[in-house]
Amino acid sequence: MAEDDPADALAAVAALRRLADRLEDAAVEQAMRTGWSWPQVAEALGVTRQAVHKKHAKRLIAAGVTLRRRG
């Protein structure tokens, strides 16, 4: 069990972080493809617009997602 072995517990935490990152990537991409703005995504994630842009913009551009510009 994880509480008996720190290595198992830490491996579980690492696996959950990887899963959370993949889920976030997919959700952000879906939101941006459906027209959400950076501030909307940031608010939903509880981070700043700058943080979400820095983390996801390059990947989204490479995936061919049209990103909204401030207007």
C-alpha positions as CSV (number, residue, x, y, z in Angstrom):
1,M,0.0,0.0,0.0
2,A,1.1,3.6,-0.7
3,E,1.2,4.6,2.9
4,D,3.6,1.7,3.7
5,D,6.1,2.6,1.1
6,P,7.1,6.2,0.4
7,A,8.4,5.2,-3.1
8,D,4.9,3.9,-4.0
9,A,3.3,7.0,-2.7
10,L,5.6,9.3,-4.6
11,A,5.2,7.3,-7.8
12,A,1.4,7.7,-7.4
13,V,1.7,11.5,-6.9
14,A,3.9,11.7,-10.1
15,A,1.4,9.7,-12.1
16,L,-1.5,11.9,-10.9
17,R,0.5,15.0,-11.9
18,R,1.1,13.6,-15.4
19,L,-2.6,12.7,-15.7
20,A,-3.7,16.2,-14.4
21,D,-1.4,17.8,-17.0
22,R,-2.8,15.8,-19.8
23,L,-6.4,16.6,-18.7
24,E,-5.5,20.3,-18.4
25,D,-4.0,20.3,-21.9
26,A,-7.0,18.7,-23.4
27,A,-9.5,21.0,-21.6
28,V,-7.6,24.2,-22.4
29,E,-7.4,23.1,-26.1
30,Q,-11.1,22.4,-26.2
31,A,-11.9,25.7,-24.6
32,M,-9.7,27.7,-27.0
33,R,-11.1,25.8,-30.0
34,T,-14.6,26.8,-28.9
35,G,-13.7,30.5,-28.6
36,W,-12.9,31.0,-25.0
37,S,-10.5,33.8,-24.1
38,W,-7.3,33.5,-22.1
39,P,-9.0,35.3,-19.1
40,Q,-11.9,32.9,-19.2
41,V,-9.6,29.8,-19.2
42,A,-7.4,31.4,-16.5
43,E,-10.4,32.1,-14.2
44,A,-11.6,28.5,-14.6
45,L,-8.2,27.2,-13.7
46,G,-7.6,29.6,-10.9
47,V,-4.5,31.1,-12.4
48,T,-3.5,34.3,-14.1
49,R,-4.1,34.9,-17.8
50,Q,-0.3,35.3,-18.2
51,A,0.3,31.9,-16.5
52,V,-2.1,30.0,-18.7
53,H,-0.9,31.7,-21.9
54,K,2.8,30.9,-21.0
55,K,2.0,27.3,-20.3
56,H,-0.2,26.6,-23.3
57,A,0.2,29.1,-26.2
58,K,3.1,27.4,-28.0
59,R,1.5,24.0,-27.9
60,L,-1.9,25.3,-29.1
61,I,-0.3,27.2,-32.0
62,A,1.6,24.1,-33.0
63,A,-1.7,22.2,-32.8
64,G,-3.3,24.7,-35.3
65,V,-5.6,26.3,-32.8
66,T,-6.6,29.9,-33.7
67,L,-6.0,31.9,-30.6
68,R,-8.0,35.0,-29.7
69,R,-6.2,38.3,-29.6
70,R,-7.0,41.1,-27.2
71,G,-9.2,43.6,-29.0
